[in-house]
Amino acid sequence: MSAHLSDEDLQAAVALRAAHPTEVAAADASGLSRNAFRNRLKRATERGLAGFAPVMPGFEVKQVSSRTPDGAWVKQTREAGEVFEVPAGHEVGAVSALVDDENRVRLKWLKTRAVGKAESVIDAVRTAFAEYQGAAPLLPLPAVSDADLLTVYPLPDLHLGMHAWGREVGESYDLKIAADRAREMSSDLIAQSRPSREAVILGLGDFFHMNDQKNQTPASGHILDVDGRWPKVLKTGIRLAMDMIELAAQKHERVTVRFLPGNHDPDATAALTAALAIFYERNPRITVDDDPSLVFYHRFGRVLLGATHGHTMKPERMAMMLAEDRPVDWGECHHKAVFFGHIHHETAREVGTVRVESFNTIAGKDAYAHGGGYRSGKALNALTYHRHRGEIGRHRVNFLPPRLAHAA
């Protein structure tokens, strides 16, 4: 590579150019391509090896203009400073570069960030939950349990910790309202669902409205309307998730729990998962899936399911990922479906043989969503699958706003 050429290599190129009438003839004599030979002449000029006085230490030649056959003007620039070292407790978060017309780096900007923000939150949760490790109670087995059935409880976009002012958006929403609503509707839904032996509680992302005490979306920095201090929101979310898991464990013999990260709460979801994994560590009936990826896969007999929040890909891509990431399961399963959150309303269609579905949220609308004209129903669903026949039914609990409940 040209960056590693020695002064001797460059001086040899300069001597060949001086000994031949044209640059083309000199390149041919060197055995190099014309571009490679021209590049050596440029590097020689930069290092001050092309026939004028040596460049001052710490400088390089930036421009050469011939004044007379015997002279030249040389523009020099100050050399770079000391080697940059990332400050303690930080890591490089982003790199930007200024390049010349040959795509060589002339300037580089490094942006650092604190190391392990998510890890520090998770470590704090683990420390706080150390005394509760494996402390989940062993509930009695349900009286009825159908081994051929699986029930999936999608929980999309609860936005726990969001604040909405009823006078502004038509319906109030805060930390207490969200937790109470989720408990009440989940209890009704689980009570009416099929007595399947297996169940999956599937958080489809944005379980929390904010990721941390900054009260901004992590990627875009969008300012959020929040209710409550962040530690209070996190604690409420952990307790709510435990209550929902234990409700499901009263109905189903085996419960798998997975909370997917959303665009609002990637680190908060990791903290929630860490707390749940510690608490249920020794409970043989409850499995907390602590996979940190953005996607979830689950096979049940001839049924293959996938899920993601939906902020990083379109449904078509998720359907293809199901085939690419689980090729054996894909070939052996006759029934396939993928689930999304993120858009807050229901959609369902087929992509090839894959049913692609999104769900309503039970969350209220903040000022941003209300002002943008976003409207949708509010409901929770339970989907029941037979291990050979695929989906055989679903149950639904609709949210009835208090003003309509009173009117009824």
N, C-alpha and C positions, 0 to 999 in steps of 0.2 A: 504494500500500500504506500501511497506517496507520503503519508505522514511519517513513515519510518525510514525514508531515504537519507543516506549519509551525505555529509558535505562533499565527500569524494565523488559520489554518484552524480551530484548536481554539478560539480566543477567539470567533470568529464563531459556532461551534456553541453555546458557553456563552451568548452574547448572545441567540441565537434561543430557547434554552430559557427564559431569563428573561422573554422577551417573550410567551410563549405559555402558556396554562393547563396544557397537558399535553405530555408528551414526544412523543406521536403527532402533535399539531398542529405542534410545532416541527420534527419530522422532515419532515412534508409540506411545510412552508414552505421547508425547506432544499433540497428536490429530491433528497435522498438516501433510500436505503432506511432503514427503521427500525433495522435492525441496524447499518448503517454510521454512522448518526447517533449511536446509543447508544455505539458504539465510540469516536467522537470525544469524547464526554463523558467516557468513562473515561480516555482519554489526557490530556485536559485536567486531570482531577483528579490524575492521576499527576504532571503537570508543575507542579502548584500554580497552575493558571490558572482554578480554579473558584470564586474568590471569597474566598480567605483569603490570608494573607501569603505572599510568595514562598518557595519551598523553598530551603534552604541549598545553596550550590554543592557539587556532588558527590553530592547525595542525590536521591531520588525519593519521592513519596508512596506509601505502601503501604496505608494504611487511613484512612478518614475516618468519624468518628462524630459525629453532631449532638448537641450538648449543649443549646444554646438556639437560637432562631431567628437569633441573631447570632454564634454561635461554633461551633467544631469542634475535635476532637482530631486531630492529624496524626501518624501513625507514620512515621518516616523510617529508611532503612537506608543503610549506608555504600556509596559507589560502588565500582565495580570498580577493581582495581589497574591497573598498566601493561599494555600489550599483550604477550601471551605470545609468545615466540619459541622455536621448536623448537631445542634445543641442537645445536651443531655435531656432525655425524656421526650424527644421529638423524633419524627421520621419524615422522609420526603413524601409529601402528599401530591405534588404536581410539579411538572417540569415544562418550561416553555423555552424555545430556542429561536434565535435570529440567525439565519443562514445566508450565505452569499449565493451568487448565481451558479456555483458549482455544488450547492447543497452542503457546503462545509459550515460547521457551527462557528459563528463569530461571537455571539453572546448567548448566555444561558441564564435563565431565572429559575431558582428553586424555591418552592413554597413548602414550608414545613408545617407539621401539625403534631399535637400531643399524641404520644404513642398509646395505642390500646385503650381508646375511650370506652369501647364496648366491653373490652376485657375488664377494665376497672369497675364498671357497673356490675358485671357478672360476678367478679370477685367479691364485691361488697354484698351482693345478694347471698352468695354462698356462705360468707362469714355470718351474716345475719341468720341464716337458716341452719347453721351447723348443728344447733341443739335439737332441730326437728328432723334430722336426717333419718329417713326410713320410718317416720312417726305416723304415717297415714294409717288410720284404723282399718282392720279387716272386716268388711261388712258381710253380713250373711248372704249366701248365694240366693239368687232369685228363684222363686218356686217353679217357674216355667222358663225353659231356655231351648230355643230351636237352633240346633247346630248347623242347619243348612242356610241360615239367614245372617245377613250383616246389615246393620243400620248405620248410616252416615248422617251426622248432624253438622251441616255447614254453618259456620258462624262468621258472616262477612261484615267487616267494616263497622264494628261497634263504636269506634271513636270515643273510647272511654276517656273522660277528662275534657271533652269539648263543652263549651258554653254557648248557649243560644238564648237570646232574650225574646220571650214570647211576643212582646209588643212589636218587636222589629220583624220577626220572621214568622209569627203566627203560632209558634209552639215552643215552649221553654224546654231546654235540655241541659242537664248538668251532670255531675259525677253521680249523685244519688239517684237521679231519675234513670240514668243509663243502667246502673247496677240493679236497681229494683225491677226495671223493665225486663232486663235479660234473665234475671232469676225467675220471675213470674211466667214469662213466655216459655222458657226452657222447661220449667216444671210441667206446664200444660202439654208441651210437645212430647216430652219423654213419657208422660203418663199414657198418651194415646198411641204411641208408636208400637210396632210389632215386638214381641218378646224374643228378639234375636239373641243368639249366644254372644255374638261379637258386635261391637259398636266402635265407631270412630268419631271423636270430637275433633272437628277440623276447622280451626281458625284460619280464615282466608285472608288474613292481613288487616292492618290498621285496627287491631284490637284496641290499641291506644291511639289517642288523637295526637299526642306529642311524643317525641322520642326522649326528651330530657328537659331539664329546667330552662333551656333557652326558649322554649315555646315557639319553635320554628320547624318547618319541614327540613330534614337534613340536607337534601340535595339542592333545593331551590331557595331555601331561606325564607319561604313564605310565612308571614306573621300569622299566628294562630290565636283564635279566641279560646281561652282555656278556663277551666274551673278547678281551683284547688292547686296547692303546691305539688310539685312533682313526686316527692316521696309518698304523699298521701294517695295520689293517683296510682302509683305503682303498687302500693300495699292493697288498695281496693281491688285492683285488677287481679292480683294473685289470689286474694280471698274469693273473688267471684269465680275465677277459673276452678278453684278447688270445690266450690259448692256445685258447680255444673258437673264436674267429674264424678262427685259422689252421688249426685242424683242419677247419673247414667249407670253407675256401678250397682245401684239398687235394682235396676231394670235388666242389665246385661252382665253376663258372667265375665267377659273380657272387654276391657276398654282401652283403645289406643288413642293417645292424645297428641295432636300436632298443631302447633301455632306457627303459621307461616309469617315471615316478615313482610310488611307493606312499605309503601313509600313514606308513611308517617312515622313508623315505629320499628326500624330494623334492630336497633340496639335494645330498645325496651322489650321487644319480643324475645331476644336472647336472654335477657335478665329473667323474664317471666318463665321461660323454659327451664332455666337453671334452677329456679326455686321449685318448680313442680317436679323436676327430675330428682332432686334431693329428697323432697317430702315423700314421694311414692317409690323410692329406690327399692324398698324391701316388700312392696306389695305385689304379689304374684298375679293379681287380676288387673292391674293397671300398668300400662306401658307408656312412658312419656318419650316420644320420638324427639331426640335432641339434635337431629341432623340440621346444620346451620344453613343449608342451601335454600334457594328460592323456590324449589319445586318439591312436590310430594308424590310418591307413587305407592300404590297398595294393591296387592292381588288377593282375591278371594275366589277360590275355585276357578271358574272360567270367566271371572270378571276382573278387568284391569282398570284401575282408577288413577287419575293424575290430578294435580291441583297446583295453582300458583296464584299470587295476588292479582297479577294482570297489568302491573305498571311497567314491565320490562319486555313484554311480548304480546303479539296478537294470538287469537285462538288457533289459527292455522299452524303457527309455529309450535305451540304446545302440543297439538295433535301429532305433529311430526316427531317431536321429542319423545313422545310416548313410544313410538316405534323404534327410534334410534337408541334410546337409553335402556329400553326393556325388550330387546328383540325376541328373546325366548318366550317371555310372557305374551308379547304381542302375537306370536304365531300360535300359541296354545289357547288364547282367550277369544271367545266369541263376542263378548260384550265389553265395550270400552267407553269410557266417559272421562272428561276433564272438567274441572270446576274453576271458576274465577270469582273474584270479588271486584273491588276497585271502582266499578262504574255505578254501583248502588241501585241498579234496577235489573229486572229479570230479562234474560234473553236465552234462547235455546235454538240450536240448529245442528245440522250434521256436517262434519268435515270428513268426507269419505265415510268410513264406518264408525267414526268417533262422535259421540254426542258431546257437544260443547255447550256449557251452561253457566250463566251467571245468576246471582241471586239478589233479592232485595236486602237492604239493610234495615235494622230496626232503630238506627240512630236518627236523631233530629237533624235539621239543616242549620248550618251556621250562616252568618251574614253573607259570606262569600257565595255559598251554594244557593242561598235563597235569592240573592240579587242577580245571580247568573241564570235564573229561571229553571234550575234543576228541580224536578218533581218526580216522585215515584211512590209506590206503595211501600208498606212496612210489614214484613212477615218473617217468620222462621220456618224452615222446612226440615223434615226428616225423610231420607230416601232409604228404602229397604231393598236389598238385593238377595236373590237366591243364588247359591253358588253355581248352579248350572243354567238357570233360566234368565239371569240378569235381573234388571229392576222389575219388581213385582208390585210396587205400590209406594206411595208417599203420603205423609201427613203434613199438615200446614196449620200454623197458628197466625192469624192476622192481628196486627195491632190496631186497636180501636182508640182514637184520640179521646181524651176525657170529655171534650165538649159533645162528641157524638154519643158517648156512653151515657151521659146525663140526659141527652135528648131522647134516647131510646127508652 
